[in-house]
Amino acid sequence: MKRILSLFSIVFALCLAAKAQPRIVFSREQIDLGKLIWHNAKEANFTLTNKGNAPLILKAVETGCGCTAAQWDDKPIAPDSSTTIRVRYDAELLGHFTRDIEIYTNERTAPFLLSIFGVVRMEDVDDVSNFAYRDGNLCFNADEIEFDDVNRGDQPEAVVRIFNAGTKSIRPTVMHLPKYLSATVVPTSIHPNRAGKIIFRLNSNLLHNMGLTQTAVYLSAYPGDRIRKTNEINVSTTLLPKVDTTKKGGNQPQAVLDSTVVNLAMQGKKKVTTELWLTNKGTAPLLIQALQVYNPGISVRINHRKIPAGAQERMRITISTTAQTFKGRHRILLITNDPKQPKMVIDINVKK
């Protein structure tokens, strides 16, 4: 009889042990991330609860893709307790996506399967009204690019947003790029009523001259299109001189303008002339290394490009009516050997 009771106790204990196991329950197994903006990562949170009667252990969480990362707590989850698995999608690829996440636990050998899905777009809202310039069905938001205050070795970028207002997909391209400028169109093909962008990158090491460099590039909906004023984008770059910042104290020049803003009224005249004075308030000669205009309708003249300490030089500025016909801004660029302020810009406001 004792043997029978002892055997019954052992069987009963084994049955209890067999029933003591974790049981994972997810609040949801799929999450729709909706619309994502390109390069703007988004996170999904999966909540799970241990409905079993033994601790639940998350052994591993595998995403199977470098574009998706997961974070979780590897501590045992007590019965009736919950935890969260955070899944982050990096949104580096355009278009629709579905990503599976495998959850390995001590409940069973086979993994539990979760998934995220959504669509990655260039912009949150694709609306032609956001683009001020248009050439056929290709719309863009800027017709000027300025790379200001560039030092030799810099590789700055500028972005022009584009939009396809047509009914067919387009493959935008940029024509007449100089060697120092590159352009990447993203995505390479833009569907109707969708936006994209062009990333312009400047390689300052390929610029020949210090100061102002200007060029024009042309956008087209397809390779081999014609160039015209409506698809023109003006690109200006200001390359600064190399300044020796190790020198402190001692004799140095100091460039001072009596004004950096000029207001002129044409009043029916073909040309209007005004004057500014450039003074060297330093203790060493001031050297004018570059004196350039952003607009061919503006001219500037100065007699001497070396100004002794304490002296001043007159600048004669002439504006013609043709200045209004060019896209370039009404500005004058002045670059000197003043170590504290090598670049000076004079803005010119013209009224008819």
Summary of the structure (lengths in Angstrom):
residues: 352
radius of gyration: 33.7
end to end distance: 118.4
largest distance: 125.9
contacts: 1028
relative contact order: 0.11
helix: 9%
strand: 50%
